[in-house]
Amino acid sequence: MQVEISGRTVERDDDGYLVDPSDWSEEVAEALALEAGLSFTDEHRRIIGFMRHYLEEHGIAPDARFVVKYLANDMGLGSAARNELFRLFPYGYMQQACKIAGLRRPRTWSTG
């Protein structure tokens, strides 16, 4: 289905994920976060930025365990990383973080 987000027409699947990750922008992310009931904070932006960078570098979306590792090591959260990920995205990594990052709907993977 085509929808207008932040003045842009983008294609989303039936679950609300972007069909084409290149349609993503910071404005699209903010609109998707608002739609999900989240305040799009700097913490969210850093995680989404990591996810987008991972996608560009590896050609695939990062599994949640890579995001948890990023939080633990690069953001210095250690063993609190997994809890922080789910505090920021309370409805889950796939349901909120992947959608806001403009990634296609993941089939199945580890949730962290």
SVG drawing of the C-alpha trace seen along z (x, -y; Angstrom):
<svg xmlns="http://www.w3.org/2000/svg" viewBox="-2 -17 35 34">
<polyline fill="none" stroke="black" stroke-width="0.4" points="0.0,0.0 1.2,-3.5 1.0,-6.0 2.2,-9.5 4.8,-10.0 6.3,-13.4 5.3,-14.7 6.7,-11.6 4.8,-8.8 6.3,-5.5 5.3,-1.9 4.6,0.2 3.6,3.8 0.5,4.9 2.3,4.9 3.6,1.3 7.2,2.0 8.8,0.1 8.9,2.2 12.1,0.4 14.6,-0.5 15.9,-3.3 12.6,-5.2 13.8,-5.7 14.8,-9.1 15.1,-10.7 11.7,-12.3 10.2,-8.9 11.7,-7.4 10.3,-10.2 6.8,-9.7 7.0,-5.9 8.2,-6.3 5.3,-8.7 2.9,-6.2 4.3,-3.5 3.7,-5.8 7.4,-6.6 9.2,-9.8 12.1,-9.6 15.0,-10.4 18.8,-10.6 19.1,-7.1 16.6,-5.8 18.5,-7.7 21.8,-6.1 20.3,-2.6 18.5,-3.2 21.7,-4.8 23.6,-1.6 21.0,0.5 21.0,-1.5 24.8,-1.5 24.8,2.3 22.4,2.7 24.5,0.5 27.7,2.3 26.5,5.9 23.5,5.8 21.2,7.3 19.4,6.1 21.2,6.7 19.9,9.5 18.9,8.2 22.0,9.8 24.2,7.4 22.2,4.4 22.5,5.7 26.3,6.1 26.5,2.6 24.6,1.3 26.8,3.3 30.1,2.5 29.9,-0.8 27.4,-2.5 28.9,-1.1 25.7,0.6 27.3,4.0 24.8,6.5 22.0,3.9 22.0,3.7 19.2,6.1 16.9,4.5 17.7,1.1 16.8,2.2 13.4,3.4 12.9,0.3 13.4,-1.9 11.3,0.4 8.8,1.9 6.8,3.7 10.0,5.5 12.9,5.2 11.2,6.5 7.9,4.8 9.3,1.3 13.0,0.9 13.1,2.6 10.0,0.8 11.3,-2.6 14.8,-1.9 13.0,-1.3 14.0,2.3 11.9,4.9 9.9,7.1 12.3,9.8 11.3,13.4 12.5,14.8 15.6,14.3 16.9,14.1 15.3,11.3 18.5,10.9"/>
</svg>
